[in-house]
Amino acid sequence: MEGVTDAPMRAVQGGVGAFTFAVTEFLRVSHAVPPRHVFHDHVPELRSGAVTLTGLPVQVQLLGGDAGRMAASAVRAHELGATAIDINFGCPAPTVNRHDGGAALLRHPKRIREIVSAIRAALPPSVPVSAKLRLGWDGIDAIHENAAMAAEGGAAWLTIHGRTRVAGYAPPIHWSPIGKVRERLGLPVVANGDIWTLDDFRRCRDATGCRHFMLGRGALADPRLARRVAAELGLVPREEELSEPFDWSSQLRQLVDWSHRFDMMQSDKNVSRLKQWLRLASQFGNFARFDAIKRTVTVSELFAALEHPA
Ligand SMILES: Cc1cc2nc3c(=O)[nH]c(=O)nc-3n(C[C@H](O)[C@H](O)[C@H](O)COP(=O)(O)O)c2cc1C
């Protein structure tokens, strides 16, 4: 998630011990193949085997509309240590779409095939290439042709967010077309969108028949969700349900620590980073004290407000 799941956040999420892999924020490929330092800044994990220092494998996500430059960028990412490449065909941001990237490609199914197959052909067979899609630009039925094109291009699996570009993040979420794609293509499909609770997860699993799931905002809004889901999938042992409130303070301190280690938390203005997480948790999770921290100005003020409520 752009602006959210950067390297420090991926390290924190790796520590949760529930995820199979993380995907980077998208790296935009526009007029040129990004230079090496851009890859290293964007994906510092490339220096440690494309795995976070907390043990979570990381896939590099590329976004762009030019098949040749996308393929050359994938090759560069691989030379620098990337072990899997994901292609973003879902980003709804108007600037990105105006420049022929993200969800804009959903209106051009053959170009999806062209981009996936150019990247596939440029990489050794051992490096999987996957595609992240929304259901369509303005209609949910477009997913069938777009997904088929990505599969024809050689995608090893697809991740599908059950909304169109036009829908943005508005309800409803459409899980059942994701299941239909899985049935038709016989390819692994990762179901994504609006899994906020264990109950949502079960409904998504029932609606899609999928065995693979991507948690985005839900994993941040409720940091206990990912382990619950992983336990339900038999990936980690089932834990006793804890009744005490989640320890936000120690979770956020981990993000601060990792940010310092990546040299990314240069000043107290990064308090906004912590507020961003807590805002999500107050909107969509159980964090009830956003009012107490929202006016804090420094990281230490925020922790003081969190740890010693007035
Ligand atoms: C702030 C934000 C940034 C995002 N950035 C990306 C991105 O870089 N690449 C991507 O594939 N999806 C991105 N997404 C979409 C999410 O990966 C996911 O598909 C979407 O949020 C629905 O899943 P969720 O309900 O579990 O969050 C982003 C979403 C948000 C809210």
Ligand as a Chemical Component Dictionary entry (heavy atoms), coordinates in Angstrom:
data_LIG
# 
_chem_comp.id                   LIG 
_chem_comp.type                 NON-POLYMER 
_chem_comp.pdbx_formal_charge   0 
_chem_comp.three_letter_code    LIG 
# 
loop_
_chem_comp_atom.comp_id 
_chem_comp_atom.atom_id 
_chem_comp_atom.alt_atom_id 
_chem_comp_atom.type_symbol 
_chem_comp_atom.charge 
_chem_comp_atom.model_Cartn_x 
_chem_comp_atom.model_Cartn_y 
_chem_comp_atom.model_Cartn_z 
_chem_comp_atom.pdbx_ordinal 
LIG C1  C1  C 0 -3.410 4.020  0.883  1  
LIG C2  C2  C 0 -3.480 2.827  -0.034 2  
LIG C3  C3  C 0 -2.412 2.570  -0.867 3  
LIG C4  C4  C 0 -2.449 1.459  -1.725 4  
LIG N1  N1  N 0 -1.358 1.188  -2.516 5  
LIG C5  C5  C 0 -1.348 0.060  -3.276 6  
LIG C6  C6  C 0 -0.193 -0.306 -4.042 7  
LIG O1  O1  O 0 0.842  0.378  -4.041 8  
LIG N2  N2  N 0 -0.250 -1.449 -4.773 9  
LIG C7  C7  C 0 -1.378 -2.252 -4.790 10 
LIG O2  O2  O 0 -1.377 -3.296 -5.437 11 
LIG N3  N3  N 0 -2.467 -1.923 -4.083 12 
LIG C8  C8  C 0 -2.477 -0.806 -3.340 13 
LIG N4  N4  N 0 -3.598 -0.492 -2.602 14 
LIG C9  C9  C 0 -4.772 -1.374 -2.669 15 
LIG C10 C10 C 0 -4.684 -2.486 -1.616 16 
LIG O3  O3  O 0 -3.580 -3.331 -1.905 17 
LIG C11 C11 C 0 -5.954 -3.340 -1.594 18 
LIG O4  O4  O 0 -6.146 -3.899 -2.871 19 
LIG C12 C12 C 0 -7.185 -2.532 -1.217 20 
LIG O5  O5  O 0 -6.926 -1.642 -0.152 21 
LIG C13 C13 C 0 -8.350 -3.468 -0.829 22 
LIG O6  O6  O 0 -7.953 -4.362 0.176  23 
LIG P1  P1  P 0 -8.242 -4.098 1.758  24 
LIG O7  O7  O 0 -9.723 -3.868 1.888  25 
LIG O8  O8  O 0 -7.755 -5.355 2.423  26 
LIG O9  O9  O 0 -7.462 -2.877 2.139  27 
LIG C14 C14 C 0 -3.583 0.622  -1.757 28 
LIG C15 C15 C 0 -4.661 0.903  -0.911 29 
LIG C16 C16 C 0 -4.624 1.985  -0.066 30 
LIG C17 C17 C 0 -5.809 2.259  0.815  31 
# 
loop_
_chem_comp_bond.comp_id 
_chem_comp_bond.atom_id_1 
_chem_comp_bond.atom_id_2 
_chem_comp_bond.value_order 
_chem_comp_bond.pdbx_ordinal 
LIG C1  C2  SING 1  
LIG C2  C3  SING 2  
LIG C2  C16 DOUB 3  
LIG C3  C4  DOUB 4  
LIG C4  N1  SING 5  
LIG C4  C14 SING 6  
LIG N1  C5  DOUB 7  
LIG C5  C6  SING 8  
LIG C5  C8  SING 9  
LIG C6  O1  DOUB 10 
LIG C6  N2  SING 11 
LIG N2  C7  SING 12 
LIG C7  O2  DOUB 13 
LIG C7  N3  SING 14 
LIG N3  C8  DOUB 15 
LIG C8  N4  SING 16 
LIG N4  C9  SING 17 
LIG N4  C14 SING 18 
LIG C9  C10 SING 19 
LIG C10 O3  SING 20 
LIG C10 C11 SING 21 
LIG C11 O4  SING 22 
LIG C11 C12 SING 23 
LIG C12 O5  SING 24 
LIG C12 C13 SING 25 
LIG C13 O6  SING 26 
LIG O6  P1  SING 27 
LIG P1  O7  DOUB 28 
LIG P1  O8  SING 29 
LIG P1  O9  SING 30 
LIG C14 C15 DOUB 31 
LIG C15 C16 SING 32 
LIG C16 C17 SING 33 
# 
